[in-house]
Amino acid sequence: MWEKMKMAMSSVFDFVLPFLRQMMKSAGPVLASAALSAVKAVAANAAGSTDAEKRDLAFQAIVVDLQSQGIKIGIDVGTSMINAAIELAVIKSKEP
């Protein structure tokens, strides 16, 4: 709990606030779910791939997932949001 409080009061919070605002919009939870699923799938199926290849595979899987749900890339969700969601999903997947 204290870590969350410290983060909220730090300059890091100002840095991540725009991302948090975007994630709270309607497409945010869908993007988070798609990113977690894609990162898990890529980790399980692309063992010999480079990090760049894994990121590209995850990005493509997320785009397909979002588009299948009617979310428009570049309008509802930007590529920077997808990339950030991938990074957060990787961090989340490494947590115990």
Secondary structure, 3 states (H helix, E strand, C coil): CHHHHHHHHCHHHHHHHHHHHHHCCCHHHHHHHHHHHHHHHHHHHCCCCCHHHHHHHHHHHHHHHHHHCCCCECCCECHHHHHHHHHHHHHHHCCC
